Amino acid sequence: MVEYSRTDRQVLTSEQRKAKDAERRADAEQAMREHRAAQKAFHENRERLRALRLAREANALGKTDRTIAGPLAPPRS
């Protein structure tokens, strides 16, 4: 039978705990920044694709780009 002792675990000093906590906090903040950037890119791409799909559907129904893009859109030649 193998015996395990609790002395195998390293005891951290106050400074080491603070440094480890600061590192964890920095890692978490970086992960959140990356997550937000990925979410923003996803939503922008989804909106772009949605606009393209709506324009394609409108053209298939015989509407002009002017009705899709609004009154300030240049006329299609």
C-alpha positions in Angstrom: 0.0 0.0 0.0 1.3 3.4 -1.0 1.2 6.2 1.7 0.7 9.8 0.7 1.9 12.5 2.9 0.6 16.1 2.9 4.1 17.5 3.0 4.5 16.9 -0.8 2.5 20.1 -1.4 4.5 23.3 -1.5 3.5 26.0 0.9 3.4 29.4 -0.7 4.5 32.6 1.0 2.3 35.6 1.0 4.3 37.3 -1.8 4.1 34.1 -3.9 0.3 33.9 -3.4 -0.1 37.6 -4.4 2.1 37.0 -7.5 0.1 33.9 -8.4 -3.2 35.8 -7.9 -2.0 38.7 -10.0 -0.9 36.3 -12.8 -4.3 34.5 -12.7 -6.1 37.9 -12.9 -3.9 39.0 -15.8 -4.6 35.7 -17.6 -8.4 36.1 -17.0 -8.4 39.7 -18.3 -6.5 38.6 -21.4 -8.9 35.8 -22.0 -11.9 38.1 -21.6 -10.3 40.6 -24.1 -9.8 37.8 -26.6 -13.4 36.5 -26.1 -14.9 40.0 -26.6 -12.8 40.5 -29.8 -14.0 37.1 -31.1 -17.6 38.0 -30.2 -17.4 41.4 -31.9 -15.9 39.8 -35.1 -18.6 37.1 -35.1 -21.4 39.7 -34.8 -20.0 42.0 -37.4 -19.6 39.1 -39.9 -23.1 37.9 -39.1 -24.6 41.3 -39.8 -22.6 41.6 -43.0 -23.8 38.2 -44.2 -27.4 39.1 -43.1 -27.3 42.3 -45.2 -26.0 40.4 -48.2 -28.7 37.8 -47.8 -31.5 40.4 -47.5 -30.1 42.2 -50.6 -30.0 39.0 -52.5 -33.6 38.1 -51.5 -34.8 41.6 -52.4 -33.2 41.4 -55.8 -34.9 38.0 -56.3 -38.2 39.6 -55.6 -37.6 42.4 -58.1 -36.9 45.2 -55.6 -34.1 47.6 -56.2 -31.1 48.2 -53.9 -32.5 51.6 -53.2 -35.2 50.1 -51.0 -32.7 48.0 -49.1 -30.0 50.5 -48.5 -32.3 53.4 -47.8 -33.1 56.8 -49.5 -29.4 58.0 -49.5 -28.1 55.0 -51.5 -26.8 55.9 -55.0 -29.0 54.6 -57.8 -27.9 51.4 -59.3 -26.7 51.7 -62.9 
